[in-house]
Amino acid sequence: MHYYDNHNYTNRRQQPSVQYIPPVVIERYLNQWIETSIQGYGRVIAYVLDYNARTGMVSLFMYAPPYYQQQYIQVHHSDLVGIQPYLGDVPPRPGGRPPRPPHGGGHGPGHGPPGTGGGGFFPWFFKLFY
């Protein structure tokens, strides 16, 4: 007979918890590359375009594996689980993160989407259509 056979024993193992991101943290990542998880997409790399504090909506250019095709999405900040800076190549490429060129090329976090030369989002976005 075990000690727990005659006692009311409940599983006391701590269950994993999801760590939601408060709005103030999302605001710190505006115009930067991040890694996060989004329900329905899994672990993704994204560029944070905008955050609307009134509605809680975050606008992103998302790159999801396995093809890492750019996709514009808007999600509520509570849909983002975990966040950290993305330090790999931008835009992300299929097959993981290839090493950066030895001359230090490529953009680091906060230096704008691909092809901007550090000019920011709007010049790059403007070039897409004109």
Backbone torsions as a table, in degrees:
resi	resn	phi	psi	omega
1	MET	NA	136.7	178.7
2	HIS	-95.6	158.7	-179.4
3	TYR	-56.5	-37.0	-174.1
4	TYR	-83.3	-5.6	-177.0
5	ASP	-62.7	-35.3	-176.1
6	ASN	-109.5	16.1	-179.4
7	HIS	-124.4	152.8	175.1
8	ASN	-76.3	102.8	-178.3
9	TYR	-111.6	129.5	174.5
10	THR	-112.8	151.5	179.3
11	ASN	-64.6	113.7	-176.6
12	ARG	-96.9	6.1	176.5
13	ARG	-64.0	134.6	179.7
14	GLN	-69.4	129.5	179.0
15	GLN	-82.7	145.4	178.1
16	PRO	-62.9	145.0	178.5
17	SER	-121.1	151.2	179.0
18	VAL	-90.3	133.2	-179.6
19	GLN	-99.9	102.8	179.4
20	TYR	-78.8	154.8	-175.2
21	ILE	-98.5	123.3	176.7
22	PRO	-70.3	152.1	-177.4
23	PRO	-53.9	-37.6	-177.9
24	VAL	-61.2	-31.5	179.0
25	VAL	-71.1	-41.3	179.7
26	ILE	-62.7	-39.6	178.9
27	GLU	-59.9	-31.7	179.4
28	ARG	-68.4	-20.4	-177.4
29	TYR	-100.3	9.9	177.9
30	LEU	-57.5	136.9	178.9
31	ASN	61.0	33.6	177.9
32	GLN	-134.2	159.8	175.1
33	TRP	-86.8	136.3	-178.8
34	ILE	-134.3	163.5	165.0
35	GLU	-115.3	135.4	-179.8
36	THR	-156.2	172.8	172.6
37	SER	-115.3	137.3	179.1
38	ILE	-128.6	127.8	-179.9
39	GLN	-55.6	132.8	-179.4
40	GLY	92.9	-20.1	179.2
41	TYR	-116.1	-24.9	-176.5
42	GLY	80.3	-152.0	-179.1
43	ARG	-74.6	125.8	-176.7
44	VAL	-134.0	163.6	170.0
45	ILE	-110.0	137.8	-176.1
46	ALA	-146.7	156.6	171.9
47	TYR	-109.1	122.6	-176.0
48	VAL	-83.1	112.2	-177.5
49	LEU	-87.5	-43.8	-172.8
50	ASP	-158.9	154.0	172.0
51	TYR	-135.9	125.1	178.7
52	ASN	-99.3	105.5	-176.5
53	ALA	-65.4	-28.2	-179.2
54	ARG	-68.9	-43.5	-177.1
55	THR	-99.3	-17.9	-177.8
56	GLY	81.8	9.4	-177.4
57	MET	-87.3	138.6	178.7
58	VAL	-113.0	129.4	176.4
59	SER	-99.0	129.8	-174.7
60	LEU	-136.3	149.2	157.8
61	PHE	-95.8	114.2	-174.8
62	MET	-104.8	141.9	175.6
63	TYR	-126.1	109.6	-177.6
64	ALA	-109.7	144.2	176.3
65	PRO	-66.7	157.6	8.1
66	PRO	-94.0	-10.2	-172.4
67	TYR	-99.7	-19.0	178.4
68	TYR	55.4	44.8	174.5
69	GLN	-83.7	136.6	-179.3
70	GLN	-64.4	134.7	177.6
71	GLN	-141.3	128.2	176.3
72	TYR	-83.4	127.1	176.1
73	ILE	-138.7	156.8	170.1
74	GLN	-122.5	129.3	178.6
75	VAL	-134.6	155.7	174.3
76	HIS	-73.8	145.9	-176.7
77	HIS	-57.1	-26.8	-180.0
78	SER	-73.6	-11.5	176.6
79	ASP	-82.1	-13.5	178.2
80	LEU	-88.1	127.9	-179.7
81	VAL	-120.9	114.8	-177.3
82	GLY	74.2	142.4	179.4
83	ILE	-152.2	140.7	175.0
84	GLN	-155.6	157.5	177.7
85	PRO	-62.9	144.8	174.2
86	TYR	-98.7	124.9	-174.7
87	LEU	-113.1	8.6	-179.2
88	GLY	-85.6	-168.8	179.0
89	ASP	-65.2	144.4	175.5
90	VAL	-122.6	132.7	-6.9
91	PRO	-68.6	159.1	178.3
92	PRO	-60.1	151.6	-178.7
93	ARG	-119.5	151.4	174.6
94	PRO	-59.7	149.7	177.2
95	GLY	88.2	18.3	176.9
96	GLY	95.5	-157.5	-176.7
97	ARG	-107.1	99.4	175.4
98	PRO	-65.5	155.3	179.9
99	PRO	-64.0	151.2	177.1
100	ARG	-70.8	153.0	175.9
101	PRO	-59.5	147.5	-176.1
102	PRO	-63.2	-22.6	-179.2
103	HIS	-79.9	3.9	178.0
104	GLY	83.3	17.2	179.3
105	GLY	-66.0	172.4	-177.7
106	GLY	90.8	160.6	-177.7
107	HIS	-99.8	142.6	172.9
108	GLY	-89.8	-178.3	-179.8
109	PRO	-62.2	140.2	175.6
110	GLY	82.8	6.4	-177.7
111	HIS	-102.8	14.6	174.0
112	GLY	94.9	162.2	179.0
113	PRO	-66.7	171.7	-176.5
114	PRO	-57.3	143.7	174.4
115	GLY	80.4	7.5	-177.9
116	THR	-89.4	-21.4	-174.5
117	GLY	63.2	25.2	-179.9
118	GLY	87.1	6.5	-176.4
119	GLY	-77.8	-8.0	179.4
120	GLY	98.1	179.6	-173.9
121	PHE	-70.8	-47.1	-169.8
122	PHE	-66.6	-42.0	175.6
123	PRO	-60.8	-38.8	179.3
124	TRP	-66.3	-44.6	-178.8
125	PHE	-64.8	-38.9	179.4
126	PHE	-62.5	-40.1	-179.4
127	LYS	-64.5	-24.9	179.7
128	LEU	-63.7	-32.5	-172.4
129	PHE	-110.3	-12.6	-176.5
130	TYR	-128.2	NA	NA
